[in-house]
Amino acid sequence: MSPTRILILGALLDGPMNGYGVRRRLEIMGADQWANVAFGSIYHGLSKMADEGLLDVVEAGKGGKVVYAVNDTGRMEFYRLLMGSWSTVQPIIDPFQVALTFMDRLRKEEIVAALHERRRQLAMNVEATAQAVGAKQRYGAPGHVNENLRLMGAMLQAQLDWVEQAIPRVESDELP
């Protein structure tokens, strides 16, 4: 199940758009922060979904600008993917877990320094996410988009809590 596919189809439910319009709509919703969407993949996704019969090309203008509209088949696919996303639980892929796997390959001082830096980065991100709640509405995002930011903030806070507990464990030679 591709989150980018759902995001593109969902954005087009607001009306026909070209690739740049879809990108702007997703940026307004903050998808660049919580969905790990590669904006370059939007153009490929639009073309592919048009080839699959999920989108109609409503305008092919100068300079390669193509305007797409979601059709009934695309709406059904959006609904199917959306409903599947509500109940699908997948692991969150985080490079930090790879680093944890090999923490025994580092010296204690390196681990402590890395954890302190991670704590600093996480604290900044928790604060920035908290400040972003409510701000997206000034640019036209629906209010419920704040829930994505709240969820992301809670996940960042959980990591920050873990790091703060791990630092003294490494310092006391409990870890690794």
Number of C-alpha atoms within 10 A of each C-alpha: 10 9 15 19 19 19 21 22 26 20 21 22 16 12 12 19 22 22 22 15 14 26 24 14 22 21 17 19 24 18 22 14 13 13 14 10 19 11 18 10 13 20 16 12 16 26 17 13 18 18 12 12 14 22 24 20 19 14 14 12 10 7 6 8 13 19 21 24 23 28 18 13 13 23 17 13 16 21 15 12 17 16 11 12 15 8 8 8 8 7 5 7 8 8 8 9 11 10 13 12 10 10 15 12 12 12 10 17 11 12 21 19 12 13 18 15 12 17 19 12 13 20 17 13 17 21 13 13 20 17 11 15 17 16 14 17 16 9 11 11 18 13 13 11 17 21 12 18 24 16 13 19 21 15 13 20 17 14 16 21 14 12 18 15 11 17 20 13 14 16 13 10 10 10 14 16
